[in-house]
Amino acid sequence: MAQDVMTPELLWKLGRITPLGISKDEKNVVYKVETPSVIENKLDTTFYTLPIHGENPTEIKDTAAVLKDKNISPDGKYIVYNEEVKIDKVLGKDFYPTLEKSEVQIYNELNYRHWDTWNEGKFNHVFYKENKEGAVGIDILKGENFDSPQKPFGEDEDYIWSPDSKSILYVCKKKAGTAYAISTNTNIFEYNLETGKTISRTEDNLGCDTAPQFSSTGNLAWLQMKRDGYEADKNDLIVSFEGMNMNLTANWDGTVNHFIWSNDGKRIYFIAPIDGTKQLFEVNFPGLTKITINVQQITNGDFDINDLIGFSGDEIIITRTDMNHAAEIFSFDLNKNSWKQLSNVNTAIYNSLALSKTERRYVTTTDGKKMLVWVILPPNFDASKKYPTLLFCQGGPQAPLTQGYSFRWNFQLMAANGYIVIAPNRRGMQGLGVEWNEQISKDWGGQVMDDYLSAIDDVTKEEYVDAARLGCVGASYGGYSVFYLAGIHNNRFKTFIAHDGVFNTQSMFGTTEEVFFCNWDFGGAYWEKDNAVAQKAYTTFNPINMVEKWNKPILIIQGGKDFRVPIGQGQEAFQAAQLRGIKSRFLYFPEENHWVLKPQNAQIWQGEFFKWLKETL
């Protein structure tokens, strides 16, 4: 029996797979592996091809030689790409050219910073040019102060060629400044190469349109959210067909993450959260026939499907994770309903470890609903012993809590250090129906807090849980949850850890960069005195008003480049704890954003996390 367990050092030796696609001959999957180098404080990247039907991977240097380039037009004449273009005057030297050493930034509107970057007047633009040496690119957004690909996470999936090579479709939120900061209304635009004209393919939809993809038969599909300002709205699959838009998932009670057309263009396969996992679904595309649209769940099990890479015959190639395993590449036979693991980047390491045990538990909430709670038990668990236990509060607030594998909030590592982890699919989680998902908006400190307490109270009944040694941990909205629960826990918890959490909803509204988020989830601005919903967010549901009830140690972690939950949130919380005489620590990462990405910083994060628990729990 394996006796070793996961450690922070081992966690940061694991290879991280990113699939790049299926090879031109459709016989290999192409992917990269990023391996952390803690000493050099970076990730080393290696590229591979892997035969879909067996054999070992082969390291390659040039992925372009084996992958089909989606950015080359179908007729081979052109190539599309993106570059950053300076459009707006922002810097002091833009206005005062002789003062080149000035360090001034001048803004007249919001969107002056986003995620972890200050706006310097530069925007991502889509270009195309002839596919030959020395060709000059044409900027199809020339002079526009809009981004495509979308910042901060958009890449070349934000633009595609039409099947006839006559136009380029791209995703863009054509709003600037303050209008940009309060809206989620991205559209899919189509630029005609011959006329130079651009039209919106989704002008009638006020929400978010993303991920355009043509089928082999020339039908355009994309993902669509209906409501402007709601970033976690139900994501539906839309297909444009013979002048009409068909919503293939309108009557299905879920939200789509990613999708891919079948090779024959008659079906779409997609990933969606469901009951604490992410699974593969299929929906047929009936065209104008009288055939009923039917959504079916194809896979099932305690794992997550994360990437849809492509097809090889009747097999779909995907990546898969669970709480004990980082991503590996698998094939799934759609006819035989069978799995085959293709890559083994980390298999040898996991085979040497004693793994944690993950259990489903269903808890009745205070309003009589059934809530899924993941319970992660330490390796070599012994039910006759008592274990310290952590309530994990998920962020989002609408993000699903599934069988993912985090390199920071790693349940396997927490369990390996001797802690039971309780991870409830509380109100706001995706994969439990649209109504459940939406119940958290404008109710941050309401039913969801009862859900947390219902989960920890139910599991604490077990003899193997040490009820005198309970901790509460989380990040982002999970950090907010920690701050809030610290004021209402009635001595359930012995210690708290909050990472990049919202501590003061009023100053959060005043400093976060995507204002639409607070507008939607808080219900409005703090100065709207006649708005009872908003006022509740800034008073009753504001953790800053709970500080007088704080009575247990708290570790506060903050990234200096986190503009989503800015630095003042962590500073305010630490200052309050210190001035009230509560044992507290401030762990500050000046160059990290909402996450911790650099290997050495991540090692310290893990070290301080477990050191704090050892000190206080």
C-alpha positions in Angstrom: 0.0 0.0 0.0 1.3 3.5 -0.9 2.4 5.4 2.1 3.5 8.7 0.6 1.0 11.6 0.4 0.8 14.8 -1.5 3.0 17.7 -0.4 3.3 21.3 -1.5 6.7 20.5 -3.1 5.3 17.6 -5.0 2.2 19.5 -6.1 4.5 22.0 -7.8 6.4 19.3 -9.7 3.3 18.1 -11.5 3.0 18.7 -15.2 0.1 20.8 -16.4 -1.5 19.7 -19.7 -3.0 22.2 -22.2 -4.4 20.5 -25.3 -3.7 22.3 -28.6 -5.8 20.2 -31.0 -5.9 17.1 -33.3 -3.2 16.7 -35.9 -3.8 17.3 -39.6 -3.9 13.6 -40.2 -6.3 13.1 -37.3 -4.1 10.4 -35.8 -2.5 12.3 -33.0 -3.5 14.7 -30.2 -1.1 17.7 -29.8 -0.6 19.2 -26.4 1.8 21.1 -24.3 3.0 20.3 -20.7 4.1 23.1 -18.4 6.3 22.0 -15.6 7.0 24.3 -12.7 10.6 25.3 -12.0 10.6 26.5 -8.5 14.3 27.5 -8.5 13.9 29.6 -11.6 10.4 30.7 -10.6 8.8 29.9 -13.9 7.0 27.2 -15.9 9.0 25.2 -18.5 7.0 24.3 -21.6 7.3 21.1 -23.7 5.2 20.2 -26.8 4.1 16.7 -27.7 2.2 14.6 -30.1 0.4 11.5 -28.8 -1.1 8.8 -31.0 -4.8 8.5 -30.3 -4.9 4.8 -30.5 -1.8 3.9 -28.3 2.0 4.3 -28.1 4.0 6.9 -26.3 4.1 10.6 -26.9 6.8 12.2 -29.0 8.3 15.6 -28.1 8.2 18.1 -30.9 9.5 21.6 -31.4 7.2 23.0 -34.1 3.4 22.6 -33.5 2.6 24.4 -36.7 4.0 21.5 -38.7 1.4 19.0 -37.3 -1.6 21.2 -36.4 -4.1 22.6 -38.8 -4.0 26.4 -38.5 -7.5 27.7 -38.0 -6.3 31.2 -38.7 -5.6 30.4 -42.3 -8.7 31.0 -44.4 -10.3 27.9 -45.9 -9.2 28.8 -49.4 -5.6 29.3 -48.1 -5.3 32.9 -49.4 -5.3 34.8 -46.1 -4.3 34.6 -42.5 -6.0 36.3 -39.5 -4.2 37.3 -36.3 -4.3 39.9 -33.6 -2.0 42.7 -32.3 -2.2 45.4 -29.7 -2.7 48.9 -31.1 -2.3 52.2 -29.4 -5.5 54.2 -29.8 -6.3 56.5 -26.8 -4.1 59.1 -25.2 -3.6 58.1 -21.5 0.0 58.6 -20.5 1.4 62.0 -19.5 3.8 61.8 -22.5 0.8 61.3 -24.8 -0.4 64.7 -23.9 3.0 66.3 -23.2 5.4 64.8 -25.7 8.4 66.7 -24.4 7.9 65.2 -20.9 8.8 61.7 -21.8 10.0 60.7 -18.3 6.7 61.6 -16.7 4.8 58.8 -14.9 1.3 60.3 -15.1 -1.8 58.5 -16.3 -4.9 60.7 -17.1 -8.4 59.2 -17.3 -11.8 60.7 -18.2 -13.8 57.5 -17.8 -13.8 54.1 -16.1 -12.1 51.1 -17.5 -8.9 52.7 -16.4 -7.7 49.3 -15.2 -8.9 45.7 -15.8 -8.1 42.5 -13.9 -4.4 43.1 -13.3 -3.4 45.7 -15.9 -3.7 49.5 -16.2 -5.2 50.8 -19.4 -2.5 52.6 -21.3 -4.7 53.3 -24.3 -3.8 50.1 -26.1 -6.4 47.6 -27.5 -6.3 44.2 -29.1 -7.3 44.4 -32.8 -7.9 41.7 -35.4 -5.8 41.9 -38.6 -5.7 39.8 -41.8 -3.2 39.7 -44.6 -2.4 37.6 -47.6 -0.8 34.3 -46.7 2.6 35.0 -48.2 5.9 36.5 -47.2 6.0 40.2 -46.8 2.2 40.8 -46.9 0.9 43.8 -45.1 -1.8 43.4 -42.5 -5.2 45.1 -42.5 -6.7 46.2 -39.2 -10.4 45.4 -39.3 -11.1 47.5 -36.2 -9.0 50.4 -37.3 -9.3 53.4 -35.0 -11.7 51.7 -32.7 -11.0 51.7 -29.0 -12.4 48.2 -28.4 -10.8 44.9 -27.8 -10.9 41.7 -29.8 -9.7 39.3 -28.5 -11.5 40.3 -25.3 -9.3 41.3 -22.3 -8.1 39.8 -20.1 -8.6 36.2 -21.1 -9.6 36.2 -24.8 -7.3 34.6 -27.3 -7.6 33.6 -31.0 -10.8 31.7 -30.3 -12.4 35.1 -30.4 -12.2 35.3 -34.2 -12.8 32.8 -37.0 -13.1 32.6 -40.8 -16.4 32.1 -42.6 -16.5 28.8 -44.6 -16.3 30.7 -47.9 -13.3 32.8 -46.8 -15.1 36.0 -47.6 -15.5 37.3 -44.0 -14.1 37.2 -40.5 -16.3 36.8 -37.5 -15.0 38.2 -34.2 -16.2 38.7 -30.6 -16.1 42.3 -29.2 -17.8 44.5 -26.6 -18.0 47.7 -28.6 -18.3 49.9 -25.6 -15.6 52.1 -24.1 -14.9 53.8 -20.8 -17.6 53.8 -18.2 -20.1 52.1 -20.6 -17.6 49.2 -20.9 -17.3 48.8 -17.1 -21.1 48.5 -16.5 -21.9 46.1 -19.4 -21.4 42.5 -20.4 -22.9 43.0 -23.9 -20.4 41.4 -26.2 -21.5 40.7 -29.8 -20.4 38.6 -32.7 -19.4 40.9 -35.6 -18.9 39.9 -39.2 -16.3 41.8 -41.3 -16.6 41.5 -45.1 -13.2 41.4 -46.8 -14.5 42.7 -50.2 -16.6 45.6 -48.9 -14.7 46.4 -45.7 -18.1 46.7 -43.9 -18.9 45.2 -40.5 -22.3 44.0 -39.3 -23.4 42.6 -35.9 -24.7 39.0 -36.1 -26.2 39.3 -32.5 -27.3 42.9 -32.3 -30.7 42.0 -30.8 -29.2 40.3 -27.8 -28.3 42.6 -24.9 -26.2 40.0 -23.0 -23.0 38.2 -23.8 -22.4 36.4 -27.1 -19.2 34.4 -27.4 -17.4 31.4 -28.9 -18.6 31.5 -32.6 -18.0 28.2 -34.4 -19.1 26.9 -37.8 -20.2 23.4 -38.5 -19.0 21.3 -41.5 -22.2 22.2 -43.2 -21.8 26.0 -42.7 -24.1 26.6 -39.8 -22.9 29.1 -37.2 -23.3 28.3 -33.5 -22.3 30.4 -30.5 -22.9 30.8 -26.7 -25.4 33.4 -25.6 -26.4 35.0 -22.3 -29.6 37.1 -22.4 -29.2 39.7 -19.7 -26.8 42.6 -19.8 -24.7 43.0 -16.7 -25.0 39.4 -15.5 -21.8 37.6 -16.1 -23.1 34.3 -14.7 -26.4 34.2 -16.7 -27.6 30.9 -18.2 -25.3 30.2 -21.2 -27.4 28.8 -24.1 -26.4 27.2 -27.4 -27.6 29.2 -30.4 -27.5 28.1 -34.1 -28.1 30.5 -37.0 -30.0 28.6 -39.7 -31.7 29.9 -42.8 -32.2 33.4 -41.4 -33.4 32.3 -38.0 -31.7 31.7 -34.6 -32.5 28.5 -32.9 -31.8 28.1 -29.1 -31.0 24.5 -28.7 -30.8 24.6 -24.9 -33.7 27.0 -24.1 -35.8 24.3 -22.3 -32.8 22.6 -20.6 -32.2 23.6 -17.0 -28.5 24.2 -17.1 -25.7 26.3 -18.5 -23.2 25.5 -21.2 -19.4 25.9 -20.7 -17.8 24.8 -24.0 -19.0 23.1 -27.1 -17.9 21.4 -30.4 -19.8 20.4 -33.5 -19.9 16.8 -34.6 -18.1 16.1 -37.8 -21.3 15.7 -39.7 -22.8 18.9 -38.4 -25.9 17.2 -37.0 -25.1 17.3 -33.3 -23.3 19.5 -30.8 -21.4 18.1 -27.9 -20.9 20.4 -24.9 -19.6 20.5 -21.3 -21.9 21.6 -18.5 -21.8 21.4 -14.7 -24.2 18.9 -13.2 -24.6 17.7 -9.6 -21.1 18.6 -8.5 -19.2 17.5 -11.7 -18.7 18.6 -15.3 -20.0 16.2 -17.8 -20.4 15.7 -21.6 -23.8 16.4 -23.1 -25.1 16.1 -26.6 -27.9 18.1 -28.3 -29.2 17.3 -31.8 -29.5 20.0 -34.5 -32.8 19.3 -36.3 -32.7 22.2 -38.8 -36.3 23.0 -39.9 -37.5 19.4 -39.5 -40.2 18.5 -37.0 -37.7 16.4 -35.0 -37.7 17.4 -31.4 -34.5 19.0 -30.0 -33.2 16.7 -27.3 -30.4 17.3 -24.8 -28.8 14.2 -23.4 -26.1 13.7 -20.8 -23.5 11.4 -22.3 -21.0 10.8 -19.4 -21.4 10.2 -15.7 -19.1 9.8 -12.8 -17.2 11.7 -10.1 -14.9 13.5 -12.4 -14.8 16.7 -14.5 -14.5 17.0 -18.3 -12.6 20.2 -19.0 -11.6 20.4 -22.7 -13.2 19.2 -25.9 -10.2 18.7 -28.2 -11.7 17.0 -31.2 -12.8 13.7 -32.8 -11.2 10.6 -34.0 -13.9 8.5 -35.7 -16.5 7.6 -33.0 -14.2 8.8 -30.2 -14.2 12.3 -28.7 -10.9 13.4 -27.2 -11.1 15.4 -23.9 -9.2 16.2 -20.8 -10.4 14.9 -17.4 -9.7 15.7 -13.8 -10.9 14.7 -10.3 -10.0 15.9 -6.8 -7.1 13.4 -6.7 -5.7 13.9 -10.2 -4.6 16.8 -12.4 -5.7 16.9 -16.0 -4.8 14.1 -18.4 -6.0 13.4 -21.9 -8.7 10.7 -22.5 -10.7 9.4 -25.3 -14.4 8.5 -24.9 -16.0 6.1 -27.3 -19.5 7.5 -28.1 -20.8 4.2 -29.3 -19.3 1.9 -26.7 -19.6 4.4 -23.8 -16.0 3.5 -22.8 -13.0 5.5 -21.6 -9.3 5.2 -22.5 -6.6 7.3 -20.8 -4.1 8.5 -23.5 -1.6 10.7 -21.6 0.2 9.8 -18.4 2.0 13.0 -17.5 1.5 12.5 -13.7 0.4 8.9 -13.5 3.6 7.6 -11.9 3.5 10.2 -9.2 -0.1 9.5 -8.3 0.5 5.7 -8.3 3.1 6.3 -5.6 0.7 8.1 -3.3 -2.0 7.2 -0.8 -5.0 9.2 -2.2 -7.8 10.9 -0.3 -11.3 9.6 -0.4 -14.1 11.7 -1.8 -17.6 11.1 -0.7 -21.0 12.6 -1.7 -23.2 13.7 1.1 -26.7 15.2 0.8 -27.7 17.7 3.5 -31.1 19.2 4.1 -31.0 23.0 4.1 -32.9 25.3 6.4 -35.5 25.9 3.6 -36.0 22.2 3.0 -33.8 21.7 -0.1 -31.3 18.9 -0.7 -27.8 20.1 -1.0 -24.8 18.2 -2.3 -21.7 18.4 0.0 -18.4 17.0 -1.0 -16.5 15.4 1.9 -12.8 14.8 1.3 -11.2 12.4 3.8 -7.5 12.1 4.5 -5.4 9.3 3.0 -5.5 6.1 5.0 -8.6 7.5 6.8 -9.5 5.8 10.1 -13.1 6.4 11.3 -12.1 5.6 14.9 -9.9 8.8 15.0 -10.9 12.4 15.2 -9.8 14.8 12.5 -9.6 18.6 12.4 -12.1 19.8 9.7 -12.1 22.7 7.2 -15.3 24.3 5.7 -14.3 25.3 2.2 -16.2 28.3 0.8 -16.2 28.5 -3.0 -15.7 31.7 -4.9 -17.6 33.0 -7.9 -20.1 33.5 -6.4 -21.7 31.5 -9.2 -18.8 29.2 -10.0 -19.5 25.5 -9.8 -17.9 23.3 -7.1 -17.0 20.2 -9.0 -14.2 17.6 -9.4 -11.6 20.1 -10.5 -8.0 20.1 -9.5 -6.6 23.4 -8.2 -2.9 24.0 -7.7 -3.7 26.4 -4.8 -7.0 25.3 -3.2 -6.0 21.7 -3.5 -8.3 19.4 -1.6 -5.9 16.4 -2.0 -3.1 18.4 -0.3 -5.4 19.6 2.5 -6.5 16.0 3.2 -2.9 14.8 3.0 -2.1 17.2 5.8 -4.6 15.5 8.0 -7.7 17.7 7.5 -11.2 16.6 6.5 -12.5 19.1 3.9 -16.2 20.0 3.7 -17.1 21.6 0.3 -20.8 22.4 0.0 -22.6 23.1 -3.3 -24.3 26.0 -1.6 -26.7 28.5 -3.2 -25.2 30.1 -6.3 -23.5 26.9 -7.6 -24.0 26.0 -11.3 -25.1 22.5 -12.2 -28.0 22.3 -9.8 -30.5 24.2 -11.9 -30.8 27.8 -13.0 -33.0 28.8 -10.0 -30.4 27.4 -7.5 -27.7 29.3 -9.3 -29.5 32.6 -9.3 -30.6 32.5 -5.6 -27.2 34.0 -4.5 -27.4 37.3 -6.5 -28.5 40.2 -4.2 -28.6 37.8 -1.3 -24.9 37.3 -0.5 -25.4 37.1 3.3 -28.7 35.3 3.2 -29.7 31.7 2.5 -26.2 30.9 1.3 -24.8 31.5 4.8 -27.4 29.1 6.2 -26.3 26.6 3.6 -22.7 26.8 4.8 -23.7 26.3 8.4 -26.1 23.4 7.5 -23.2 21.6 5.8 -20.7 22.0 8.6 -23.3 21.2 11.3 -24.4 18.0 9.6 -20.9 16.6 9.0 -19.8 17.6 12.5 -22.3 15.0 13.9 -19.8 12.3 12.7 -17.7 10.8 15.4 -14.5 11.3 13.3 -14.9 15.0 13.1 -13.2 17.0 15.9 -15.9 19.6 16.6 -13.5 21.6 18.7 -11.1 22.0 15.7 -13.1 23.5 12.9 -11.7 26.0 10.4 -13.3 28.1 7.7 -11.3 29.0 4.5 -12.0 30.5 1.1 -11.2 33.0 -1.7 -13.0 35.7 -3.6 -16.7 35.3 -2.7 -15.4 32.5 -0.5 -13.2 35.1 1.2 -16.3 37.3 1.7 -18.0 34.2 3.1 -15.1 33.8 5.6 -15.3 37.4 6.7 -19.1 37.2 7.1 -19.2 33.8 8.9 -16.5 35.1 11.3 -19.2 37.4 12.6 -22.1 34.9 12.8 -20.5 31.5 13.5 -21.5 31.4 17.2 -18.1 29.8 18.1 -18.4 27.0 15.6 -15.0 27.8 14.1 -11.6 28.0 15.8 -9.8 29.8 12.9 -10.4 31.5 9.5 -8.4 32.1 6.3 -9.6 34.6 3.6 -7.9 35.1 0.3 -8.8 38.2 -1.9 -12.2 38.4 -0.2 -14.7 41.2 -0.3 -14.7 42.7 3.2 -16.5 46.0 2.6 -19.2 45.9 -0.1 -19.3 49.7 -0.3 -15.6 50.2 -1.0 -15.7 47.2 -3.2 -18.3 48.9 -5.4 -16.1 52.0 -5.4 -12.9 50.4 -6.5 -13.6 47.2 -8.5 -13.0 47.5 -12.3 -16.0 45.6 -13.6 -18.9 47.6 -12.1 -21.5 45.4 -13.8 -20.7 42.7 -11.3 -21.6 44.7 -8.2 -24.5 46.3 -10.0 -26.0 42.9 -10.5 -25.0 41.0 -7.4 -25.5 43.9 -5.0 -28.6 45.3 -6.7 -27.2 48.8 -7.4 -25.0 51.5 -6.0 -24.5 52.3 -2.3 -25.9 55.9 -2.8 -29.3 54.6 -4.0 -30.9 55.2 -0.6 -34.4 54.2 -1.9 -33.1 50.9 -3.3 -33.9 48.5 -0.5 -32.2 45.6 -2.2 -28.9 47.5 -2.6 -29.0 49.0 0.8 -29.2 45.5 2.3 -26.0 44.6 0.4 -24.2 47.6 1.9 -25.5 47.2 5.4 -26.9 43.9 6.6 -24.8 41.8 4.2 -21.6 43.9 4.6 -18.9 42.0 6.6 -17.5 45.3 7.8 -20.6 45.6 10.1 -19.8 42.2 11.6 -16.3 43.0 12.9 -17.5 43.6 16.5 -18.4 40.0 16.7 -15.1 38.6 15.4 -13.5 36.5 18.1 -11.2 34.0 16.5 -7.8 34.2 14.6 -7.8 35.1 11.0 -5.2 34.9 8.2 -5.9 37.5 5.4 -4.2 37.0 2.0 -4.2 39.7 -0.7 -2.8 40.1 -4.2 -1.4 43.6 -5.0 -2.5 43.4 -8.6 -6.0 42.1 -7.9 -8.2 44.8 -9.4 -11.3 42.7 -9.2 -11.2 42.6 -5.4 -8.7 45.4 -4.8 -6.1 45.6 -2.1 -8.1 47.8 0.2 -10.4 44.9 1.0 -7.6 42.9 2.6 -6.1 46.0 4.2 -9.4 47.0 5.8 -9.9 43.5 7.2 -6.4 43.2 8.6 -6.5 46.6 10.2 -9.9 45.9 11.8 -8.6 42.5 13.2 -5.4 44.1 14.5 -7.1 47.0 16.2 -9.6 44.7 17.8 -6.7 42.7 19.3 -7.6 39.5 17.3 -4.7 37.3 16.3 -4.2 37.9 12.6 -1.7 37.9 9.9 -1.5 39.7 6.5 0.0 37.7 3.6 0.6 40.2 0.8 1.7 39.3 -2.8 2.6 42.6 -4.5 2.9 41.1 -8.0 0.0 38.6 -8.0 -3.5 39.2 -9.2 -6.7 37.4 -8.1 -4.6 34.2 -8.2 -1.1 33.1 -7.2 0.7 32.1 -10.3 4.5 32.2 -9.7 5.9 28.9 -8.3 7.9 30.4 -5.4 5.0 32.6 -4.3 2.7 29.5 -4.5 5.1 27.5 -2.3 5.0 30.3 0.3 1.2 30.5 0.0 1.0 26.7 0.9 3.6 27.1 3.6 1.8 29.9 5.3 -1.6 28.3 4.8 -0.7 25.1 6.7 1.5 27.0 9.2 -1.5 29.1 10.2 -3.7 26.0 10.6 -1.0 24.3 12.7 -0.8 27.4 14.9 -4.5 28.1 15.4 -6.3 24.8 14.8 
